[in-house]
Amino acid sequence: MQLKLPPAPPDETMQLRLPEPGAFDLPQEQPKPGKRGRRKAPRPSVLARFTAVAGSRLAPFAPFARRLRPRYPRPGRTDWRRWVPSWRQSLAAAGLTAGCGGMFLTVAYAATDIPADLNTFATQQDNVYFWSDGTPMARTGWVRRQAMPLKDVPEDVRWAVLSAENASFYSDPGISVSGITRALVRTVGEGDTQGGSTITQQYVKNVYLSQDRSLGRKFDEAMIALKLDNQMSKDEILEGYLNTSWFGRGTYGIQRAAQAYYGKDVSELNVSEAAVLASLLKGAGLYDPTLSKANHERAVERWEWILDRMVAIGKLSKAERAKYTKFPEPIEQSSQYDTGKQTDYLVQLASQYALKASNLTAQEFDRGGYQIYTTFDKDRQNELTDAVTKARKDVRKDNPKKARTAHIGASSVDADGRIVAVYGGPDHRSQGYNESNATTVPSGSAFLPFVYAAGLEHGVVKERGGEATPVTPQTIYDGNDAVPVTTPEGPYWDRDGDQVSAHNDGKKSWGPISLHDALAGSVNTPFMQLGMDTGLDKVRDTAEAAGLLSSSLGAQVPALSVGSATPSAIRMASGYSTFAASGKHTEPYSVRKMTHNGSKVALNTPKPKRAVGSEVAAEVTSALTDAYRAAHPASPGAASYEVAAKGGTTQDDKAAWYVGTADDVSTAVVVYRIDLAKSLEPLPLDGIAGTPNSGIPYDIWSSAMSIG
């Protein structure tokens, strides 16, 4: 009998439990009523779809592709030949490389944008200042450049540059493949990227990129050059290149180079001189012939090659070439555009006026490219500067201690408003403020002509509310010293309760004196009273109309009539020039013309305005003429009716003036003392200025005016 045992229970620790069917199935969307329930097939990926399509299209080429697949070592070959690919494989590799390279360049070209912003150096230029005769005076700015339109650059100059740098410029696509290849070989072999650049590439480097020498920069340069060549005309590129290239001697652009090497504008260059400038583009440090003998030899060789090259490409005839056998030596490097000690003050004045008259912003002006033609007369400026320099030397010799705090300001202004000369200080670099334009010290008795003009113009009022009565040159006033000032109501008292009176120079009493003689003798007391009788408001208005600034006139008190106002030397000279201009005043100006890269810039040039009547101006001039004759009877100018001048002193000895006109030019000179290390308060002169009619102010004035 067979014994049947019950089956053993499964070992729970070893038994594999399988999930029930459908345990991991995702919940299925229930079919809508009336529709059959279907399951959507998953959408194949992009890669899968691409593979499927490409596979079907490329299937016919599969056998050929299998033949191209390298089998190394190659069967059926021996030795080194086993490792050489077949011609088919080599051709396929070359084609693949060319295709990938072409695709890369196409993508790179499309992705390359021309930078919106130019390099700072590509747009910044210098501003050049000229004397009144048109000769250069000074320049300002970090970059010595002046952009010139291509139309102003002669054809010979253009082709001298093109022959030297890129003869195929007008036909190439903006890059030179052979040149770039040479540059790459040099880069790999020598670590240098010199050469291989067309003018378009050089222009791109000048204005858009840095001067970094690397393969990356070279590639960017080529891509931008290609795109730029398609967006700009060849003439526009050439113009930009000529205006941004470095020519040595601190100059950028062909215009500045022409001035620096030959002292002329680019429009005046001949083809021989242009060839020298073109040679500098290869490296000014190596080809400036004035730097060394070796440089000179290189420059001559390069100059000859450029002229011969122009003949070879048909841009210069052999007959014309035969004319140029002698090397055109450039001028020695000069500092004709560098500002000097005194011209710094001139530049300061001219630039301030140029900004105001042209309505330019400081930012626009600082970008440069402006040519500022000033009103400064070179000869008069030198005469004035020499006269002040001599006076300062004499003061240092006679009073060395006081001379340390002595200051001199001077200015000459024409009757038509042109500022022809100024003396601003010993050195603008150590003393930044301009003494000719400083409103620092009182005008003293030099102010009397304006009071006299106001009285003659408006008359006087002796009774409050009464009618004005005329004043003539023969009207008598009290010329004694310390005469109390009166009003229609009685004596004039100041805020301290003191009766106001004036003093004459040296406290001299003159007795009854006509106004004409009082001005000729510089007698103060009649004019303090005349100012009160005419009205201090009218005195102020007359002085302002004649050219003095309202801000310098100060308080409207009796002292105004004897010179409490603090005009600058420029404004004092301008005021006296109003009398020389028959009573018409023109605001002083220092710029007569201004251009930006050759194009005229509109200026708000001042126009003459009537300040006082012509008869009044003539009488003031007559009295000043008598003043000069009385003080300097032996001077050659005493015999001339065209010299009208007087000295000016202050009652507190804080300033000494001499102001006068000759040949329609008025000059004002002021001497004062200030210890700038301690205070801005003027110090007493203590005799260092001399007497009003024979001291330092007069000596400077007479020398500057060429009057003995």
Buried (B, 14 or more C-beta within 10 A) or exposed (E): EEEEEEEEEEEEEEEEEEEEEEEEEEEEEEEEEEEEEEEEEEEEEEEEEEEEEEEEEEEEEEEEEEEBEEEEEBEEEEEEEEEEBBEEBEEBEEEEEEEEEEEEBEEBBEEBEEEEEBBEBBBBBBBBBBBBEEEBBBBBBEBBBBBBEBEBBBEBBBBBBBBBBBBEBEEBEBBBEEBBEBBBEBBEEEEEBEEBBBBBBBBBBBBBBEEEEEEEBBBBBBBBBBBBBEEBEBEEBBBBBBBBBBBBBBBBBBBBBBBBBBEEBBBEBBBBBBBBBBBBBBBBEBBBBBBEEEBBEBBBEBBBBBBBBBBEEEBBEEEBBEEBEEBBBBEEBEEBBEBBBBBBBBBBBBBBBBBEBBEBEEEBBBBBBBBBBBBBBBEBBEBBBEBBBBBBEBBBEEBEEBBEBBBBBBBBBBBBBBBBBBBBBBEBEEBEBBBBBBBBBBBBBBBBBBBBBBBBBBBBBEEEEEEBEEBEBEBEBBBBBEBBBBEEEEEBEEEEEEEBBBBBBEEEEBEEBBBBBBBBBBBBBBBBBBBBBBBBEBBBBBBBBBBBBEEBBBEBBBBBBBBBBBBBBBBBBBBBBBBBBBBBBBEBBBBBBBBBBBEEBEBEEBEBEEBBBEEBBEBBBBBBBBBBBBBBEEBEBBEBEEBBBBBBBBBEBBBBBBBBBBBEBBBBBBBBBBEEEEEEEBBBBEEBBBBBBBBBBBBBBBBBBBBE
